Amino acid sequence: MRLVLTVCCCLGLGLPFAYALMSAQPAHAETLWVTAFGECRVLGYQSPFSTNMAASVVIGAKNMNTGCFAPTGAHTLNLPNISAFVDNYLAVADSENSRVIFFAEPLTIGEPASLVYGQPDFFSNGFGHRPKQLNHAGAVAYDSVHQILAIADSSNGRVLLYENNLTLNPRPNIVLGEKKLTQGSSNGIFPSCWGPNPTSFYNLAVRSATPTTLCNPAALKFDSLGNLWVAEQGNSRVVRFSPPFHNGMAADLALGQPDLNSDTPRTTPDGLAGVNDLAFDSAGNLWVADWLNGRALKYQAPFSIGMAASVVKGQPDMFTRDGNVPYGDQPDCHNANESRICDASGIAVDSAGNVFVSDFDTGRLLIFSDETASSTPASVILGVAGPTTAYSIREPVGLAIQE
C-alpha cells in the first residue's frame, strides 16, 4: 500500500458479523504482532487467540488508548508498516517518519527505540535518496544466517541491503531497483512510477516493469536459501533476487505476471493486483497478501515464473474480488465477512499452519486455521471498530509472529 498520506483513509467499519459465535482458535503458543497503520502503533497479542480479544502490549504509544499525532521521537510511530524481528529487536518500518526503528526485547508498553536507520537521530523525519536516507520506508526483513538486513525504501523505488551492521544509521552496502546507492526514483513523497499526479495510495504503476526496477516495493522476505523476495505493489507482482547480491541486479523470477516485463493487475489464479505482503510457511511455500484483489494466495514450492496459486483465502474462488471498483481506487468493502476479505494488507503463517491476514479498510485481523483448503471461513477475528483501545486495529498492515 502507499505509505505517505498523513490522513488515514478510513476509521474502521462497524460490520454486522457474528463474531461472538466463533471458536477461540488457534491455541498454538505464540505472540502475534500487528502493525496498526491508522493508529500509529504495533500491538502484541498472546495466544490462545479468541475473537475480539484485547492486545496485551503496545509499541509506539504510551498506552492502549493513544493513537496518531505524537511528535517524532524514540517512543512514537507515524503511519508504521511492516515489521520484523532482527536478532533481539523488533524492527518497525516507520513510514511517515522515513525510518526504521528498533525496539529491544523484552518488549514493553511505551518503551523507547534503541536504534534508528534512515535518520541521524530519533527526532528527525526528513526524506531523501542519499545512501543513508529513506523515503517512506515500507518494510524490513532479516536473514539471520547471512546477517543481511533489507529495507524496502518504498517511495524511492529501491531496496537497501545492510551487511553485519546493527549500529545507529549505518550506510547500506547494496541497492536493488537502482544502479547506484545515490539514486532513488521518487516524485517528492510519491514513487515516480505512479506518474506525475497520483491520487491515493491505491495507485498502481503507469510505467512499464523491468527485471531491474521496482515500483513501490511494499514488503520483503528472505527464504531459507537466502533469496530475497519483494512484494512490488505498483507492478502487481512478487519478484525474487538470488545471491550473490550486487547493485542494480536483475530479478530472476516473478509471480503474478507472465514475465519480468509485465505489470497488469489481474484476478486470476496466476495474477495479482497491488500485492502488499508475503510470508513463507514451514514447508517453504509462499503466501501473498493480494491487496486489491482482497485475498491471500498460496504458491506451492518449487516456484516458476508466472505460476498459478494453489490455495485462496478471503474469496470464494480464484476469479472473484469484492465489488467492481477499478484498480487504483479504494476497494468496496460491503461484502466483507468471516469468509470475505476487502483488501488484504498483511500476512503471516505460523509453524502450526495457521494463516493470519490483515484486512486494511475493515480494521480486522483474520486467522484461518487450515492452510490447505481454499475459501474456508476465519476461525478467529481480531479488531473492534470504534475509538483507539486495546481492542481496535485501525488499518492493520504488517504481521510478525514470535514462537
N, C-alpha and C positions, 0 to 999 in steps of 0.2 A: 504494500500500500504506500501511498505518499506520506511522507513523514515531515512535512514542512508547515502545515497550516497551524496558526495559533488559535483558531476557533474550531472546536470539535464539531463533527457533522451531525451528531445526534446525542441525546441524553438517555438512551436506553428506552426500550419499549415495554409497556405493560401488556404482556401477551397472555391469552387465556389458555394456558397449559395446565394439565392436571399433574403438576409436579409432585404433590404430596403423595400420590399413589405409586411413585416409582420406588424401586428397591434400592437399598443402600449398598451398591456395589461399585467398583471392586473393593476388596478388603486387603489387597496386596500392600505390604508395609513400605511406605514411601512418603516423600514430601513433594507436592506439586507447587511450582512457582509460576504464577500467571502475571504477565505484564498488562496492566490496565492503562492503555494509551490515553483514554479520555479522562482518567483520574490522576495521571502523573505519578504512578506508584507501581510497585511489584508486590503481589500478595502471595503468602505462603499458606498452603492447606495440608494438614496432616491426615493420612489415611487412618481408618477406613473412610471413604468418601460417601457422602449422602447428599441427596438433593437439597439445594438451598442452604447448605451448611455455611458457617462463618469461617472466614480466614483467621488464622491464629497469629500471623506475623505480617507486618507491612514494612517495606523498604521504600525510601524516598519521601516519606511523610512522617510527621511527628506522632500521629495517632491514626486510628482507623476511620476517623471522621474528617480527615484533611485531604483535600484534592489538589487541583492545579493552582497556578498563580503565585507560588512561593518564589522568592528571589533565587537566582543561581547560586549554588553553594555545594558543599560536600554532603549535605543531608538531603538534597532535593533533586527531583527529576522534572523534566519538561517534555511532555509527549514522548515517553520512552517506548522502545520497541522490543526487539528480540534479545534475550539474554542467554548466557551460557556459563557453566562452571569452568573456571580456569584455575587449576591447582586448588588452592584453598580459598578462592574468591568466587563470588557471583559477579560476573561482568555484565553490565547493562548498557545497551546502546541507547544513549540519552539524546534522541534525535534533534529536538529543537535547540538543545544546547551544543549540538555538533561535537559530541564527545562520547567516549566510552568510559564509564567509571566502575571501579572495582570495590566491592564490599567484602570484607574479610569474614570468614566463618569463625565462630558460630554467629549466624545472622539474627539480629535482634531488632525490635521495633525502633525506628528512627535513628539507627546507627549511621555515622558518617562514613563516606568512602575513604579508601586508603590510597588509591592510585587513580590517575586520570590519563587518558590518551586523547589527543586532538586539541588540547588546550594547555597553556603554560601553567595554569593553576585551577583551583576549584571554583573560581569566581568569574572566569571569563567564558564567553559564549559566542565569540565571533566565528565566521566560517571562511574557508578558502580552499585552494587546491595545492598549496605547497606540501612538501612531503610530510611535515608534522602537523598538518591541518586536516580537518574533516569538514564536510558539508552535509549535515543532516544524516548522521550515521544510522544505518538501518538494522544492523545485526552484528553479532560477534560469534566466532566459533574457535575451537581449540583442538589441536591434535596433540594429545599428551605424550604419545610415543615419540614423535619427532620434535616436540616442543615448538610448534608453529601456531601463532595466533593470527587469525584472519578477521578483518573488519570490512563490512560492506559500507563503503563510502557512497551512499546512495545517490545524492544529487550530483556528485562528481562523476558518476558512471564508472566507478572503479572499485577494485578490491585490493586492500593493502595487507601484506604479509609481514609479520614480525617474527624473527627467529631468536629464541632463547633470550628474551629481553623484557622481563616484567619489572620495569622501572617507571619513573614518572615521565610521561610523554616522550617516549623514545622515537627515533627515526625509523620508519619501516625499511625493510630490505628489498622488497619486491612489490611491483604493482601489476595487476591484471586488469584488462579493459582499456589501458593506455600504454603508450610506448615508453614513457618516462615517468619517474616519480614526481616530476614537477608539473605534470599535466593533469587536467580534470575537465570533463565535458559538462559544464553546468550553464544554466541560464539564470544567473542570480541564485535564488534558493531552490530553483526547479532544475530537473535534468534537461539538458539541451535536446535530448531525443524526443521529448514531448512536444517540440515545436515552440514557436515564439509566444503563443498565447494559451497556455494550459489553463483549464477551468476548475479542476478539482484533483484530489489525489486518487481518483479512479481513472485518470487518463492513461492511455497506452501510447506506444511508440508511433511516431509519424515518419521516422527514417528507417531504412532497411537494416535488418540484423546482419551481422557478420560473425565469423568464428572468433575474432579478436576484440570485439567491442561489447559493451554491456549497457543496457538501458534500465536504470533504476534497480540495481541489484538489491533485493529485499531480504534475503536470508542465505545462510551458509551452513554447510555441514561437511565434516571430513568423514570418509568411510574408513573401514578397518585397514585398508591398504594405503591410506594416506592421500587418496584422491580428494580434491576439493570440489564439492557440488554447490552450484549457485542458483538460487531461485531468482529468476530475472523477470520481475513484474512487468516492465514495459514491453518486453518482447514475448511474453506469454510462453515461457519455456524454462526448463531446467538444463543447465549446461555443466559438463564435467571438465575439470582441468587435472591432468595427471602429472605427477612429479617426474623429473626434477622441474621445479618452477623457475621461470625467468620472466623478466619484464616483457609485457606485450604478447605473451604466448597465446596460441590459439586453443580454444576448447576442442576436445576430440569426440564429444558425444552430446546430443541434445534429446530431451524428452519434451513432448508437447508440440513438436514441429517435425516435419518430414526430413529436414536437413538443417544445417547450421546457418543458412541464409534466409530462413523464413521466420515470420513473426505474426501470422494470422491467428487471432483468437478463435477457438472452436469448442463446441460442446459435443465431443465425440470420445470414444474410448482412447484415442491416441492424440487428443487435443487438450490444450489448457487455455485459460484466459486470466491474465493478470495474476499469475501464481505468486503467493506471498510467503510461504514457509515450506520446510521439508524436514523429514526425520527418517532415521533408519531404525528398523526393528532388530531384534536379537538375531534373526536369521540373515540379515544383510539386505532385506527388501526395503525399497524406498517408498515412503509415504509423502504425499504432496498436498498442501492446502491450496486448492484451486479456487482462488478468492472470488473472482467474478462469476464463476460457474456455481458457487455455493456448494462445494463438495470436497471430500477428501478422497484421494485416489491412491491405490497401492500398485506399485510396479514390482513385479516378481523378478528377482535376480536369476540369471545374468541379464545385463542390460544391453540394449541395442538402440541405435538411432531411430526415433520415431515409433518405438514400440507402443503397444496398447496397454492400458492399465488392466489389472485383473479383478480388482475389488473397488466398489464405490460406497462411500458413506455420505449421507445427507441428501441424496436424491433417489427416486425410485428406479432409475436406470442410468446408463452412461450418456444418454442423449437429452436429458431434461435439465433445465435450470429454472429457477423461480422467476416468474414474470416475463415480460417481453421488453424490458428496458434495454436500450442499445448499450453495447460495451463502451465503457468510458463514462457512463452516468452512474449515479448512486443506485444500487440494486433495490428491487421491490421486495420487501420482507413479509408481505401479508400471509404467505403460506408457511412461514417458519413454525415448526413444532418439534416434537421429540425425534422425528424421523427426517425432517427437512431443515437444511441449513440455508441461511440467507447469503452470507459472504464469509467463507472460511479464511480466517486470517492467521491462524497459528495451528501447529500440530506437534504432537509428541506421542511416542509409543513406549510403554514400559516393558520390562522383561517378561511379564505375565501375558503380554499380548493385548493389553487394554489400550485403546486408541483415544487420545484426548484432542478435541478440536475446538478452537475458539471461533465464535460466531460474532463478528465485529459489530454490526449495526443492531443486533438484538441484545447485546450485552450479556451473552451466555457462554458457558464452557460446557460442552457435551462430552460425556465419557461413554464410549462404546466398548462393551466387554467381550466382543467376538471379532477379531481382526480377519477372520477367514470368510465371513459371509457379507454379501452386499445388502445395502438398503435396510439394515436392521435398525430399530429404534435405540436411542441412547438409554442406558440404564440409570444414569445419574446426570443431572443438570445443575450447574452452579451459576449463580448470578441472579440477584433480585433487583428489579427496576426501582428507581427512586433515588433519594439523596445518597451521597457518599457515606457508606458504612462498612462494617466487616462483611456484609452480605452482598454488596454490589460489586460489579466488574464492568465499569463503563468502557465500551470499545476495547475488549480484550484482544491481545495480539500474541506475542511470542510466549512459548511454554518451555519450562525446564523441569526435569524430574531428578530428584535425589533418591537413590535406592540403597 
